[in-house]
């Protein structure tokens, strides 16, 4: 469980780190393991829960896009199986990617939280390796030719599976999905937007899942952590999304991963 002070700190870390391709889950998990003496099994469900706060921030920020999606759902359902459904490619993309995220991500969460005796040093080194992987993937995605605007089934297949692997702390959800979309020839602005839209149903499903499995008890301090994640997420989302389009976070992610991994040998 969290103290009030711990709730404030990790809520702020989540609210700031969520919009950057550096793994907010990895950052909050590292803080809880190395500063607050939590185990990986304790920290991971809390890290997933914190995304509820930034989910609310993203919902407010993308409210116009979400309104359009919800307004088109009845027509989309009526046209399932017909060629008219192609006119609602974004809804198909979100539905398919969310299902695949759950199929891939749920076993990984169960796998990771099963290591109750995972030492802090090993957990930290593991997160460092995954941060380096995220940075390398972002580097690979840079410089691709831009020509795509509408997501296809193959796009939802690839990014949905990629987002599922972000259940592991250290793999940035935004980093791996944006990189996947860049590799699929989307421009940076569209890739970031699609990435955060697909995070909303995925995070909601993840929190329902960890609650159903009894991995997390939501008490007052957990609610405070979510509140601070929401407030700082709302304050920083616009600035950091613009930064993510211009700044090379791949180098930062790799450097942070190397620094984190080096802690294992100290």
Secondary structure by P-SEA (a helix, b strand, c coil): cccaaaaaaaaaaaaccccccccaaaaaaaaaaccccccaaaaaaaaaaaaaaaaaaaaaaaaaaaaaaaaaaaaaaaaccccccccaaaaaaaaaaaaaaaaacaaaaaaaaccccccaaaaaaaaaaaaaaaaaaaaaacccccccccccaaaaaaaaaaaaacccccccaaaaaaaaaaaacccaaaaaaaaaaaaaaaaaaaaaaaaaaccccccaaaaaaaaaaaaaaaacaaaaaaaaacccaaaaaaaaaaaaaacccc
